[in-house]
């Protein structure tokens, strides 16, 4: 078998070399097709990776409970406008089955001052469980504890962005900054998380004990009131059950009768993140599908050129048959030419696509993910397309009548 294929490969190579320009243009369709698929898959998978990384920085299995709104002189506030949630509500939620962490939170934008530097950022007053729920580590220093919350200690954890803008190259730990003219000692620097799904810089933040925030920074209508409670379920499967139990518990604690609306709002952060991830996956599939059209065009190009080649070589086919060549020999010869053109085009397209994808990453900083499986799949599909479209011209050549072929001028 190999003794037959070797001369066929040589003849196929000579046939391709006899019309280099035409062969090159035929291969170009496959080169562009495979290259486009590789580039689109790299960009699409890069977008998925970026979204997944952002989701992972938010924490897993999270939902938040926001305080309700209030109405004054016909004007309604938005969510978290009314003092309807308390620290005691958070403690009660923590007792529910399936709850891993609960963090009552009071937050808002405030101006920070350190020496001659100042910076406006988000100040979050919360409990130590907030860091656990958000999977937020401390890269320098240490976190505050429950004793700091009970004592309303003036200590602060700062994000990387705040550290860079207030302290530059100095070590912030142990330094004193001011919030609302109140001195706070920096006891730790938070690990970097980057942007969230809304594009907000998560590292542009300061975290302080909840009681300190209520008494010294924001103030509250009454002691213990919070604007938000962050709840983390112990698994994704437990999320719906925990949310239902939380709703029932808060309605009972707030003495809301049947038919009365909730005086709080609930937001499923994990569901929003999964929705974003699903949208990105759909975009990736769409990009791949659009790029695949160029593969189809490349396959049609191979079929057209092979049909022209069969017409031009009709007399040659007749001579081959006259001296004993069988139909399967003619079929193998032309199919082998189509396979060589297809594989060569696929290989060049694969290399071109990888080079362009790496160039996009280098020059634009866009995240691209080059998957070996995706690249090989694109190569295999493109090669199959080329072989499929090369089959018909090969069959046509094999079915030619030897006498008519010899008479062809």
Secondary structure as UniProt FT lines:
FT   HELIX           2..18
FT   HELIX           20..58
FT   STRAND          62..67
FT   STRAND          71..72
FT   TURN            73..74
FT   STRAND          75..76
FT   TURN            79..80
FT   STRAND          85..86
FT   HELIX           87..94
FT   TURN            97..98
FT   STRAND          99..114
FT   TURN            115..116
FT   STRAND          117..126
FT   HELIX           129..133
FT   TURN            134..135
FT   STRAND          138..141
FT   HELIX           146..151
FT   STRAND          155..158
FT   HELIX           160..167
FT   TURN            168..169
FT   TURN            173..174
FT   STRAND          176..179
FT   TURN            180..181
FT   STRAND          182..190
FT   TURN            197..198
FT   TURN            202..203
FT   STRAND          205..209
FT   HELIX           210..212
FT   HELIX           213..217
FT   TURN            223..224
FT   STRAND          225..226
FT   STRAND          228..233
FT   TURN            236..238
FT   HELIX           239..253
FT   TURN            254..255
FT   TURN            258..259
FT   STRAND          264..268
FT   HELIX           269..312
FT   HELIX           314..322
FT   TURN            323..324
FT   HELIX           327..364
FT   HELIX           372..398
FT   HELIX           402..407
//
